[in-house]
Amino acid sequence: MQEHTVKAFDEDITRLRGLIAEMGGLAEAAIQQAIEALVKGDDALSDRIVKGDKKIDVLESEVDRLAVRIIALRAPMADDLREVIAALKIAGVVERIGDYSKNIAKASKEIGSNRKQFEPLTLLPAMAEVASEMVHDVLTAYAARDAELAREVIATDEKVDAFYNSIFRNLVSHMVENPSTISSAAQLLFVARNLERIGDHATNVAEMVHFAAVGTYPPDDDD
C-alpha cells in the first residue's frame, strides 16, 4: 500500500512538472513570435498570439487543480511540499509572462507602417532573445532542480535591464525630436517595458526554483 502511494505521488509530481514545462514552452514561443510580429508588422501573427494565450491560462488552471489535489491527498512534507508550492507559484508567474507576450502582440498592431524608422526596433529582438533564454533556462533549472542555473538566470536579468534603459533613452529622444511619432514610440516603449517585466518574472521563478531545490533563497548581491 505504501509503495502504491509513493508511486502515485511520483506520477503526480511528474505530471505537475510536465504541465509547467508545457506552459513554459508556450510562453517562450509566444515571446519570440510576438517580436517577429512586431518587426514584420504581421497582424495575423499578432492575433494568433493573443488567441494562443488562452492555452497557457488553461494549463495554469490544471496546475492549480493538480497541486491542490496533491496537497489534499498525498500530504507531502519537506522537500516534496516545497516543490508543490513552488509549482503553484511558478505557474502563476509563467501565466503572467504569457500575458506580457500578448501585450506585445497587441501593441504591434498599434504601431503602424512607420515602425522601421525607430532605431530600437533593431534592439528589441536582441532584448527579447535574452528574455526568452531566461525563461527557457529557468524552466530547465526547475526540471533539473538546478540551483546554480537558477542563480545564472538571476544574474542575466542585468542584461535585460541594460537593454531597457538604452531603448528608453533612445525612444524619449526620438519623441522629443519627432513629436508626430509619439504614439508609435510610446507603443515601442510599452513593448520594451513588457520584455523587462518578463525578465523580472523569470528572475522571480529562478528564486522559487532555488528555494525548491535547496530550501533557501539565493543571496541578494545588494546586501
Residue pairs with C-beta under 8 A, 6 or more apart in sequence:
5 74
8 74
9 70
9 74
9 76
9 80
12 66
12 69
12 70
12 74
13 70
13 80
13 83
13 84
15 66
16 63
16 66
16 67
16 70
16 83
16 84
16 87
17 87
17 142
17 143
19 59
19 62
19 63
19 66
19 91
20 63
20 87
20 90
20 91
20 94
20 139
20 142
20 143
21 139
21 143
22 59
23 56
23 59
23 60
23 63
23 91
23 94
23 95
23 98
24 94
24 135
24 136
24 138
24 139
24 142
25 139
26 52
26 55
26 56
26 59
26 98
27 56
27 94
27 97
27 98
27 101
27 135
28 132
28 135
28 136
28 139
30 49
30 52
30 53
30 56
30 97
30 98
30 101
30 102
30 105
31 97
31 100
31 101
31 104
31 128
31 131
31 132
31 135
31 195
31 198
32 128
32 129
32 132
33 45
33 48
33 49
33 101
33 105
34 46
34 49
34 101
34 102
34 104
34 105
34 108
34 128
35 104
35 124
35 125
35 128
36 42
36 45
37 43
37 45
37 46
37 49
37 104
37 105
37 108
38 104
38 105
38 107
38 108
38 111
38 115
38 121
38 124
38 191
39 115
39 121
39 124
39 125
41 108
41 111
41 113
41 115
42 108
43 108
43 109
45 105
46 105
46 106
46 108
46 109
47 105
49 101
49 102
49 105
50 102
50 105
50 106
53 98
53 99
53 101
53 102
56 94
56 95
56 98
57 95
57 98
59 91
60 91
60 92
60 94
60 95
63 87
63 88
63 91
64 88
64 91
67 84
67 85
67 87
67 88
67 91
70 76
70 84
71 81
71 84
74 80
76 83
76 84
79 215
82 211
82 212
82 215
83 212
85 212
86 142
86 208
86 209
86 211
86 212
89 208
90 142
90 205
90 208
90 209
93 201
93 204
93 205
93 208
94 135
94 139
94 201
94 205
96 197
96 201
97 135
97 198
97 201
97 202
100 194
100 195
100 197
100 198
100 201
101 194
101 198
103 190
103 191
103 194
104 191
104 194
104 195
107 187
107 188
107 190
107 191
107 194
108 187
108 191
110 183
110 184
110 187
111 184
111 187
111 188
112 184
114 181
114 184
115 121
115 184
115 188
117 181
118 171
118 174
118 181
118 184
118 185
118 188
119 170
119 174
120 167
120 170
120 171
120 188
120 192
121 188
123 163
123 166
123 167
123 170
124 167
124 188
124 191
124 192
124 195
126 163
127 160
127 163
127 164
127 167
127 192
127 195
128 195
130 156
130 159
130 160
130 163
130 199
131 160
131 195
131 198
131 199
131 202
133 156
134 153
134 156
134 157
134 160
134 198
134 199
134 202
134 203
135 198
135 202
137 149
137 152
137 153
137 156
138 149
138 150
138 153
138 202
138 205
138 206
138 209
139 205
140 146
140 149
141 147
141 149
141 150
141 153
141 206
141 209
141 213
142 205
142 209
142 212
145 209
145 212
145 213
146 209
146 213
147 209
147 210
147 213
147 214
147 218
150 206
150 207
150 209
150 210
150 213
150 218
151 206
151 210
151 218
153 202
153 203
153 205
153 206
154 203
154 206
154 207
154 218
156 199
157 199
157 200
157 202
157 203
160 195
160 196
160 198
160 199
161 196
161 199
163 192
163 195
163 196
164 192
164 193
164 195
164 196
167 188
167 189
167 192
168 189
168 192
171 185
171 186
171 188
171 189
171 192
172 189
174 181
174 185
175 181
175 182
175 185
175 186
178 185
206 218
207 217
207 218
210 216
210 217
210 218
211 217
